[in-house]
Amino acid sequence: MLARNAESLYWIGRYVERADDTARILDVAVHQLLEDATVDPDRTSRVLLRVLGIEPADGQELDVWSVTNLVAFSQEHGGSIIDSIAKARENARGAREVTSSEMWECLNATYNGLAAAETAARALGPHEFFRYIKGRAAMFAGLSDSTLSRDDGYRFLLLGRSIERVDMTVRLLLSRAGDRTSSPAWVTVLRSAGAHDSYLRTHRGALDANLVAEFILLDRLFPRSVFHSLRVAEKCLRELDQRPNSRFAARHEAQRLLGRGRSELEFLPPGILLEDLQTRLLLLQMTCREVSEAISMQYFHAAPWVAWTDLRSSHDRRAEEV
């Protein structure tokens, strides 16, 4: 597969997942701001923006609509939902030969429907826009799974989706890392991750911060957990590795980093997950960044960068020296 097509599929997976996860996180936060009069809108909004890596303007007072405009509708920074959808569509347009027609039509229709979805959200409330994004992202994931052959193109798409899911889930948990174990904010974490119903069925309705953190980080069956996403990413990289099998073959850097991150979670002693949780999450976030850089170097920029050289003839240069 051409490196440019592989890179496009990888970033399509990341951008669609980013838009989906941002919509999920923002949807729950906005509901909390609208329903709970005891919540400080400015403080809650700033926590949300910090999770998403967005810096608000100095002195700006934040509320439901200002944070929605910034995170969902803004085109001034690269982290908004609209910007993520636009970038996913742009990558898909440049890789039409390796995506299915249904995938392209889904992304194109989603992009063209953003303006109408934003208008409906301003008239009926932000939830309309978030529901639109979550529904279209789910449709795109379903079409990808049902119309793409399980070849390298599908692996790059799934790899990007999995790494972005780990990064966004870690960001979500970082927003609650310092909360009390009895804080109701842990329910917000479950709802933002789409894990509330699965968690209740797994733990019979018992709400405990340790169980919540374990479920989102370590659960092997829940598809949005950090551990599950790391294993999927590892499997994709293992299948992309075209070297002949060897008993002593060294792993590529991206595989090594993912394996280390997964092992550190898998072999944690029971009951200590919340101890120094913030440090553990920051290390996972750094791992995601390093893995992405390693993947880019290994698959997308394998050839050295071309540098411009002096095109004048050696005769001209010698004449100048004289």
Number of C-alpha atoms within 10 A of each C-alpha: 10 11 14 15 21 22 21 28 29 27 23 27 25 23 25 29 26 24 23 24 24 24 26 20 23 24 20 18 22 21 13 18 18 12 9 10 9 8 12 12 20 17 13 19 23 18 14 20 18 16 19 20 11 16 11 16 8 6 6 9 14 19 18 19 14 15 24 22 14 20 24 25 17 16 16 9 11 13 20 24 26 21 21 25 25 21 18 25 25 15 20 24 15 14 20 14 10 19 22 17 12 16 22 19 14 17 24 18 13 22 20 12 13 19 14 11 19 21 14 15 17 14 10 11 14 24 19 17 25 25 17 19 28 19 14 19 22 15 16 21 18 12 17 19 14 12 14 16 14 10 11 17 22 21 24 26 23 25 27 25 25 27 26 24 26 24 20 21 23 24 21 24 21 21 18 21 19 12 13 11 17 11 13 13 16 22 16 19 23 22 18 21 21 17 20 17 11 15 21 14 10 11 13 9 12 12 17 16 21 16 18 23 21 20 23 25 24 20 18 16 11 18 15 20 24 29 25 21 24 22 16 19 24 22 15 21 21 15 11 15 12 8 8 6 8 7 5 6 9 9 13 14 16 23 21 14 19 22 16 14 20 20 13 12 17 14 8 11 8 7 10 11 18 16 11 11 17 17 12 17 20 15 14 24 20 12 20 23 14 16 19 18 14 18 22 17 15 15 17 17 14 11 9 7 7 6 5 6 6 7 6 8 8 10 9 10 11 9 8 8 7 6
